[in-house]
Amino acid sequence: MYSVVNTATVLGIDAKLITVEADISEGMPLFEMVGYLSSEVREAKERVRAALKNQGYALPVKRITVNLSPANIRKTGSGFDLPIAVAILSAIGIIPEESLRDVCVIGEISLDGSIQPVNGILPMALEASENGFKKVIVPKNNLVEARLVNNIEIIGLNNLRDVIEYLTYGQYIAQEVTERVEEENIEESLYDFSMINGQPGLRRACEVAVAGMHNMLMVGPPGAGKSMVAKCIPSILPPMSKKDQLELTKIYSVCGKFDERKGLIKNRPFRSPHHTVSEQGLTGGGQNPKPGEISLAHGGVLFLDELTEFRKTTLEILRQPMEDKKVSISRVNGSFTYPADFMLVAAMNPCNCGYYPNLNKCHCTRAQIQRYIGKLSQPLLDRIDITVDAPQLSYSQISSKEKNESSREIRARIEKCHMLQAERYKDYDFSNNSHIPSSLMEKFCHLGPEEEKYMKEMYEENDLTARTYYKTLKVARTIADLEESIDIKISHLQEAFAYRGLVKKYWEEHI
Ligand SMILES: [Zn+2]
């Protein structure tokens, strides 16, 4: 009496197929489970036993062995309950063996036999579809999510009895799922750049930053509207490709953050974790590994308000993922990666009181200011392409009745710029100017003789590092692209250099 059931488990943001074998033989009554199991998978034994009993199926008084393979993958999560129950029911002859051939079974079971939703249904259903399965049985509450996968029949069921009935007679109560209307339009954001009075420099910096997905830092006194400007950024983010939408949705699925009402995530994310966030919360990991904020911001924006309030160690941990565009999580049995290609937008005050260099209001000492801005380390600062002043607004700016440019108008220019970059980098594994590797700088950021001369002067005058030099060129590339200029001109380089102004002001020239 032996049977096999197929299921899947999540690894990173992808899934792997797992086979559940059940064998029932004569001998001492015993229920044994093997196959590199985590403690929660071991607990499945008790849930399955109770659920079967409560549905009227007593376990035979025999030796029951359940094996989950391949043995080299550690099995975590509660999604194995249902396949284990089905394997046992098939081994004792209740579910016909042939009905299990092309089916993948996933779900957690409660003691009463009802089936509970699990995290990561999307990657698991995708894996089943890619491996040629015809059907996947999932918890009914995961149905909408699983149905994002094409080419495979998704059956959502509520309890163990329904599963038995379906696998035995091929019948189940048709699912009433309200099909959502596919909306291609970007969800309108609550905040719009038309609400921002004044701040022309800040507005422009946001446009350039988003156009090339450059990391950006705003420095200014409290009340200058830094957070407000950051909140407007989602309204100018360009659309994502279908492939990126699916990848992002997988990240949310693995975290258990899939939103049924929204379905496939179409908008680029905007995440703003509080400064008390833990390192694990930011980068991911944990006992049952989950992606962190930087992965939830994949393809979009990670906004760190009050940057200097974050623990220094928390900020330093961002350096590697900012470079690699992904984060590696190490486990005893190997490691896996979560994508983390985010654009960092950060905001901070220039000093403890927040008003430097307004010496009427700021009485901080030099040492205090240096200590304050020193919370942001040079290596992290090196990874920020654009720094910009957020000055206090004057009365006339606040009360101005002039109509401000709306996010829709800004977004139109940005979309154009993104399309241009997508076309230019279509043969490479990056798609934005901020990601041009140094080996391709000459190809994509080529300078004419005049511009070359200008850069040489600036390089020597400002004592630049190679990193800063490349960074400036990449920003200039974006500025040229916004103007639809093939060549990078001196005016583009000048503007790009202007975005280094704050670094000079605060970090390089000692106050
Ligand atoms: Zn101060």
Residues whose N, C-alpha, C, O or C-beta is under 5 A from the ligand:
A	BS01	ZN	C351 N352 C353 G354 Y355 Y356 C362 H363 C364
